[in-house]
Amino acid sequence: MSAKGTFGKLALEKAIIAHHDSLSLSKHDLEEANTVFYFQHIDQLIIEPDVDLETFQTYIHSIQHCSQVKIPNILPKLLLLSKIRFCEEIEIYESNSFN
């Protein structure tokens, strides 16, 4: 169980996911893990179009040192960029999802 954070809320666990060739993340993947993630050194990281702003904010702390990051255009560009550091290519792709 997590230690209590501010205002008596339980803080989420934290985990680093690193050194993978390719990884695709859905809203279900992030919610099921119920963990704050730091993604590092992944060749291709894809955020699927069902990941909404609240899910992105809650479960993704940072994306660093990835070769290619693909993110749906339904998420605010500047917010995304504030969490992405030292990545070679960032692609914001067209999404047909408006959840």
SEDRENGU-443038 format. One record per residue (C-alpha): residue number from 1; residue in three letters; y, z, x. Coordinates in Angstrom, 2 decimals, padded with zeros to 5 digits. Each point is the difference from the previous one (the first is absolute). Last residue first. Layout:
BEGIN
R num residu       Y       Z       X
R NUM    ALA       Y       Z       X
...
END
This chain:
BEGIN
R num residu       Y       Z       X
R  99    ASN  010.33 -025.77 -013.98
R  98    PHE  001.73 -003.36  000.62
R  97    SER -002.75 -001.78  001.90
R  96    ASN  000.40 -003.71  000.75
R  95    SER  001.03  000.78  003.55
R  94    GLU  001.82 -002.19  002.46
R  93    TYR -000.44  001.12  003.61
R  92    ILE  002.13  002.07  002.33
R  91    GLU -001.31 -000.77  003.46
R  90    ILE  000.72  002.29  002.92
R  89    GLU -000.95 -001.25  003.46
R  88    GLU -000.12  001.74  003.39
R  87    CYS  000.12  003.61 -001.16
R  86    PHE  001.93  002.60  001.99
R  85    ARG  000.99  002.10 -003.01
R  84    ILE -000.58 -000.24 -003.75
R  83    LYS  001.03  002.95 -002.21
R  82    SER  003.71 -000.86 -000.32
R  81    LEU -000.98 -003.65 -000.42
R  80    LEU -001.78  000.81 -003.22
R  79    LEU  003.02  001.79 -001.43
R  78    LEU  002.18 -002.92  001.02
R  77    LYS -002.26 -002.55 -001.74
R  76    PRO -000.38  001.78 -003.34
R  75    LEU -003.59 -000.50 -001.25
R  74    ILE -000.85 -002.79 -002.45
R  73    ASN  000.06 -002.52  002.88
R  72    PRO -003.53  000.92  001.03
R  71    ILE -000.61  001.13  003.61
R  70    LYS -001.83 -001.72  002.84
R  69    VAL  000.09  001.64  003.44
R  68    GLN -001.04 -001.94  003.09
R  67    SER -000.48  001.20  003.58
R  66    CYS  000.23  003.72 -000.76
R  65    HIS  001.77  002.40  002.35
R  64    GLN  001.12  002.41 -002.72
R  63    ILE -000.30  000.45 -003.77
R  62    SER  001.35  003.33 -001.22
R  61    HIS -000.27  002.74 -002.60
R  60    ILE -002.02 -001.88 -002.58
R  59    TYR -001.44  002.16 -002.80
R  58    THR  002.86  001.19 -002.18
R  57    GLN  002.61 -002.69  000.62
R  56    PHE -002.48 -002.88 -000.39
R  55    THR -001.50  001.55 -003.15
R  54    GLU  003.44  000.55 -001.55
R  53    LEU  001.11 -003.52  000.90
R  52    ASP -003.03 -001.73 -001.52
R  51    VAL -003.16 -001.11  001.78
R  50    ASP -001.60 -002.53 -002.39
R  49    PRO  001.23 -002.88  002.19
R  48    GLU -002.36  000.84  002.90
R  47    ILE  001.40  001.35  003.26
R  46    ILE -001.55 -002.11  002.76
R  45    LEU -000.31  001.19  003.60
R  44    GLN -001.06 -002.59  002.58
R  43    ASP -000.54  000.89  003.68
R  42    ILE  000.14  003.76 -000.54
R  41    HIS  001.51  002.09  002.81
R  40    GLN  001.29  002.87 -002.15
R  39    PHE  000.00  001.04 -003.67
R  38    TYR  001.21  003.56 -000.69
R  37    PHE -001.41  001.14 -003.32
R  36    VAL  000.82  002.80 -002.43
R  35    THR -003.21  000.99 -001.80
R  34    ASN -001.22 -000.06 -003.59
R  33    ALA -002.92 -002.23  001.11
R  32    GLU -000.57 -001.29 -003.55
R  31    GLU  003.72 -000.63 -000.48
R  30    LEU  000.26 -002.20  003.10
R  29    ASP -003.12 -002.07 -000.65
R  28    HIS  000.81 -000.34 -003.72
R  27    LYS  003.48 -001.34  000.76
R  26    SER -001.62 -002.64  002.17
R  25    LEU -000.10 -000.29  003.78
R  24    SER -001.28 -002.93  002.08
R  23    LEU -000.97  000.60  003.63
R  22    SER -000.68 -002.43  002.81
R  21    ASP -000.89  000.31  003.68
R  20    HIS  000.08  003.79  000.17
R  19    HIS  001.47  002.26  002.71
R  18    ALA  001.56  002.81 -002.02
R  17    ILE -000.02  002.01 -003.23
R  16    ILE  001.76  003.32  000.57
R  15    ALA -000.44  002.72 -002.60
R  14    LYS  002.09  002.61 -001.78
R  13    GLU -001.13  002.41 -002.73
R  12    LEU  002.31  000.30 -002.97
R  11    ALA  002.20  003.06 -000.35
R  10    LEU -000.71  002.35 -002.88
R   9    LYS  003.19  000.83 -001.82
R   8    GLY  001.37  003.55  000.27
R   7    PHE  003.67 -001.03  000.31
R   6    THR -000.52 -001.43  003.48
R   5    GLY -003.49 -000.59  001.29
R   4    LYS -003.15  001.98 -000.72
R   3    ALA -002.78 -000.63  002.45
R   2    SER -002.52 -002.64 -000.94
R   1    MET -003.50  000.75 -001.19
END
